[in-house]
């Protein structure tokens, strides 16, 4: 009877929200199994509660970060708009302020695009056409498009893709977006006379692509959180400060949606961001 009362009390405690139980009985029959099942149920409910709390905390952090990243450009837009509308600036300043307005509007557009892309990817809403992607052509095309930006900052760009590299099975537009994000980040944080190198090579289960720079690098304590939304670490990993802080998070989501992974590789100088993609089936 005492064993039955113990199990009944345990189930009642679970119903009241208890998640740390140790219901014990002296029995070795179905009642003992029920007691153990009660303990297991309470433990799992506790784990689910921890997951919900973590998800809620992440949601609050994301909303706070988005609000922060919206506040600055909106405040700047208001000040610039008032200056342009007023009679306190001459024509040269008015044109300069108009260009600055365009930069802030573009920044807001990128933030909204990244948030939309990230929400769709995290919801599993991936409706891409996958095809054979020749990485030598895609890498060269992307680097060429970014070269004027690099030249303006005095940064060299190099491409290293071996001839005959197996094609990737991927969506070319999404892979190019990953490359644009990584190359732009690398150029932004590489000093004049530095180098950004994009390479691709075969791997055991497909292909790997790397974007390496000769900047300051990322502090060891920041490496684990590098791909978190809006993460702002130490000196170099304020590399998200100039953008919305979602670039690397979007890169990770796109790569993982392809069945690949993305990581920071070891480097004695600068930063090496590497990602994998499945290879296309030879046909």
C-alpha positions as CSV (number, residue, x, y, z in Angstrom):
1,X,0.0,0.0,0.0
2,X,2.9,2.4,0.8
3,X,4.4,1.7,-2.6
4,X,1.1,2.6,-4.3
5,X,0.8,5.8,-2.3
6,X,4.4,6.7,-3.3
7,X,3.6,6.3,-7.0
8,X,0.3,8.2,-6.6
9,X,2.1,11.0,-4.8
10,X,4.8,11.1,-7.6
11,X,2.2,11.3,-10.3
12,X,0.4,14.1,-8.5
13,X,3.7,16.0,-8.1
14,X,4.3,15.7,-11.9
15,X,0.8,17.1,-12.5
16,X,1.7,20.0,-10.3
17,X,4.8,20.7,-12.3
18,X,7.5,18.9,-10.4
19,X,10.5,17.8,-12.6
20,X,12.9,16.4,-10.0
21,X,11.5,13.3,-8.5
22,X,12.9,10.1,-7.1
23,X,9.9,7.8,-6.6
24,X,11.1,4.5,-5.1
25,X,9.3,1.4,-4.1
26,X,10.3,-1.9,-2.5
27,X,8.5,-3.8,-5.2
28,X,10.0,-5.5,-8.2
29,X,6.8,-5.8,-10.3
30,X,4.7,-3.5,-12.5
31,X,4.5,-1.0,-9.7
32,X,8.3,-0.6,-9.7
33,X,8.2,-0.1,-13.4
34,X,5.5,2.6,-13.0
35,X,7.6,4.4,-10.4
36,X,10.6,4.4,-12.8
37,X,8.3,5.6,-15.6
38,X,7.1,8.5,-13.4
39,X,10.7,9.5,-12.7
40,X,11.6,9.4,-16.4
41,X,8.5,11.4,-17.3
42,X,9.3,14.1,-14.8
43,X,12.9,14.3,-16.0
44,X,11.9,14.6,-19.6
45,X,9.3,17.3,-18.8
46,X,12.1,19.2,-17.0
47,X,14.3,18.9,-20.1
48,X,11.5,20.2,-22.4
49,X,11.0,23.1,-20.0
50,X,14.7,24.0,-20.1
51,X,14.5,23.9,-23.9
52,X,11.5,26.1,-23.9
53,X,13.2,28.6,-21.5
54,X,16.3,28.6,-23.7
55,X,14.2,29.2,-26.9
56,X,12.3,32.0,-25.2
57,X,15.6,33.6,-24.0
58,X,17.0,33.4,-27.5
59,X,13.8,35.0,-28.9
60,X,14.1,37.9,-26.4
61,X,17.8,38.3,-27.2
62,X,17.0,38.3,-30.9
63,X,14.3,40.9,-30.6
64,X,16.5,43.1,-28.4
65,X,19.4,42.8,-31.0
66,X,17.0,43.6,-33.9
67,X,15.7,46.6,-32.1
68,X,19.2,47.8,-31.4
69,X,20.3,47.4,-35.0
70,X,17.1,49.2,-36.3
71,X,17.4,52.1,-33.8
72,X,20.8,53.5,-35.1
73,X,20.0,53.7,-38.8
74,X,16.5,55.0,-38.2
75,X,17.8,57.7,-35.9
76,X,20.4,58.6,-38.6
77,X,17.7,58.7,-41.3
78,X,15.6,61.1,-39.2
79,X,18.5,63.5,-38.6
80,X,19.6,63.4,-42.3
81,X,16.0,63.8,-43.5
82,X,15.4,66.8,-41.3
83,X,18.7,68.4,-42.5
84,X,17.8,67.8,-46.1
85,X,14.3,69.2,-45.6
86,X,15.5,72.3,-43.8
87,X,17.4,75.2,-45.1
88,X,20.5,74.8,-42.9
89,X,22.7,72.9,-45.5
90,X,24.0,73.9,-48.9
91,X,23.5,71.8,-52.1
92,X,26.8,69.9,-51.7
93,X,25.9,68.8,-48.2
94,X,22.4,68.0,-49.3
95,X,23.7,65.6,-52.0
96,X,26.1,64.1,-49.5
97,X,23.3,63.5,-46.9
98,X,21.2,62.0,-49.7
99,X,23.9,59.5,-50.4
100,X,24.2,58.7,-46.7
101,X,20.4,58.2,-46.6
102,X,20.8,55.6,-49.4
103,X,23.5,53.7,-47.4
104,X,21.2,53.5,-44.3
105,X,18.2,52.4,-46.4
106,X,20.4,49.7,-48.0
107,X,21.5,48.6,-44.5
108,X,17.9,48.3,-43.3
109,X,17.0,46.4,-46.5
110,X,19.8,43.9,-45.9
111,X,18.7,43.4,-42.3
112,X,15.1,42.7,-43.3
113,X,16.2,40.3,-46.1
114,X,18.4,38.4,-43.7
115,X,15.7,38.1,-41.1
116,X,13.2,36.9,-43.7
117,X,15.7,34.4,-45.1
118,X,16.6,33.1,-41.6
119,X,13.0,32.7,-40.5
120,X,12.2,30.7,-43.7
121,X,15.3,28.5,-43.3
122,X,14.7,27.8,-39.6
123,X,11.1,26.9,-40.4
124,X,12.3,24.4,-43.0
125,X,10.7,26.3,-45.9
126,X,13.4,25.4,-48.4
127,X,12.1,25.4,-52.0
128,X,15.3,25.6,-54.0
129,X,16.2,24.0,-57.2
130,X,19.4,21.9,-56.8
131,X,21.7,21.4,-59.7
132,X,25.3,20.7,-60.6
133,X,27.3,23.8,-59.8
134,X,30.7,24.3,-61.3
135,X,32.5,25.9,-58.4
136,X,35.5,27.2,-60.4
137,X,33.1,29.4,-62.4
138,X,31.0,30.4,-59.5
139,X,33.9,31.4,-57.3
140,X,35.6,33.3,-60.1
141,X,32.4,35.2,-60.9
142,X,31.8,36.1,-57.3
143,X,35.4,37.2,-56.6
144,X,35.4,39.3,-59.8
145,X,32.2,41.0,-58.7
146,X,33.8,41.9,-55.3
147,X,37.2,42.9,-56.7
148,X,36.3,46.7,-57.1
149,X,35.3,46.7,-53.4
150,X,38.6,45.1,-52.5
151,X,40.7,47.3,-54.8
152,X,39.1,50.4,-53.2
153,X,40.4,49.2,-49.8
154,X,43.8,48.2,-51.1
155,X,43.1,44.5,-50.5
156,X,44.3,41.8,-53.0
157,X,41.9,39.0,-53.9
158,X,43.1,35.5,-55.0
159,X,41.3,32.4,-56.3
160,X,42.6,28.9,-56.0
161,X,40.3,26.3,-57.5
162,X,41.9,23.2,-59.2
163,X,40.8,22.4,-62.7
164,X,38.4,19.5,-63.0
165,X,37.1,19.9,-59.4
166,X,33.9,17.9,-59.0
167,X,30.7,20.0,-59.2
168,X,28.7,20.6,-56.1
169,X,25.0,19.6,-55.8
170,X,23.6,22.9,-54.7
171,X,21.6,26.0,-55.5
172,X,24.0,28.4,-57.2
173,X,22.3,31.6,-56.1
174,X,22.3,30.5,-52.4
175,X,25.9,29.4,-52.5
176,X,26.9,32.6,-54.2
177,X,25.1,34.5,-51.4
178,X,27.2,32.6,-48.8
179,X,30.4,33.5,-50.8
180,X,29.3,37.2,-51.1
181,X,28.8,37.4,-47.3
182,X,32.1,35.7,-46.4
183,X,34.2,37.7,-49.0
184,X,32.6,41.0,-48.0
185,X,33.3,40.2,-44.3
186,X,36.9,39.3,-45.1
187,X,37.6,42.4,-47.2
188,X,36.1,44.6,-44.6
189,X,38.4,43.3,-41.9
190,X,41.6,43.0,-43.9
191,X,44.0,45.9,-43.8
192,X,45.4,47.6,-46.9
193,X,48.0,45.4,-48.6
194,X,46.4,42.3,-47.1
195,X,44.9,39.4,-49.0
196,X,41.6,37.6,-49.2
197,X,41.9,34.1,-50.8
198,X,39.0,31.9,-51.9
199,X,39.8,28.3,-52.5
200,X,37.8,25.1,-53.2
201,X,38.9,21.5,-53.1
202,X,37.6,18.0,-53.1
203,X,36.7,16.4,-49.8
204,X,35.9,12.8,-48.8
205,X,32.1,13.4,-49.0
206,X,31.9,16.3,-51.5
207,X,33.7,19.6,-51.8
208,X,34.9,22.3,-49.4
209,X,35.2,26.0,-50.0
210,X,37.3,28.4,-47.9
211,X,37.5,32.2,-47.6
212,X,40.7,33.2,-45.8
213,X,41.9,36.7,-44.9
214,X,45.0,38.2,-43.4
215,X,43.2,40.4,-40.9
216,X,43.5,40.3,-37.1
217,X,41.7,37.0,-36.7
218,X,39.1,36.0,-34.2
219,X,39.8,35.6,-30.5
220,X,39.7,32.0,-29.2
221,X,36.9,32.8,-26.7
222,X,34.7,34.1,-29.6
223,X,35.1,31.2,-32.0
224,X,32.3,29.0,-30.5
225,X,29.8,31.8,-30.8
226,X,30.9,33.2,-34.2
227,X,27.8,32.0,-36.0
228,X,25.2,33.1,-33.5
229,X,22.8,35.9,-34.5
230,X,24.1,39.4,-33.7
231,X,27.0,38.1,-31.7
232,X,29.5,40.8,-31.0
233,X,32.7,39.5,-29.5
234,X,36.2,41.0,-29.2
235,X,38.1,43.3,-31.5
236,X,37.9,41.3,-34.7
237,X,34.6,39.8,-34.1
238,X,33.0,43.1,-34.0
239,X,33.3,42.0,-37.7
240,X,29.5,42.0,-37.3
241,X,29.3,45.6,-36.2
242,X,29.4,47.0,-39.7
243,X,26.5,44.8,-40.8
244,X,23.4,43.6,-39.2
245,X,25.1,40.8,-37.4
246,X,23.2,38.1,-39.3
247,X,25.5,37.4,-42.2
248,X,27.3,34.4,-40.7
249,X,24.1,33.1,-39.2
250,X,22.4,33.1,-42.6
251,X,25.5,31.5,-44.1
252,X,25.3,28.7,-41.6
253,X,21.6,28.2,-42.3
254,X,22.1,28.1,-46.0
255,X,25.0,25.6,-45.9
256,X,23.2,23.3,-43.4
257,X,20.1,23.4,-45.6
258,X,22.3,21.9,-48.3
259,X,23.4,19.1,-46.0
260,X,26.8,20.7,-45.4
261,X,28.5,22.4,-42.5
262,X,30.4,25.6,-41.9
263,X,33.2,26.3,-39.4
264,X,36.2,28.4,-38.4
265,X,39.4,26.5,-39.4
266,X,42.6,26.9,-37.5
267,X,44.8,29.7,-38.7
268,X,48.1,31.2,-37.6
269,X,47.1,34.5,-39.2
270,X,43.8,36.1,-40.0
271,X,40.5,34.1,-40.3
272,X,39.6,31.0,-42.3
273,X,36.0,30.3,-42.7
274,X,35.4,26.9,-44.4
275,X,32.2,25.2,-45.5
276,X,31.3,21.9,-47.1
277,X,28.8,21.0,-49.8
278,X,27.7,17.6,-51.2
279,X,29.2,16.6,-54.5
280,X,27.0,16.2,-57.5
281,X,26.5,12.6,-58.6
282,X,28.5,11.8,-61.7
283,X,26.2,10.9,-64.5
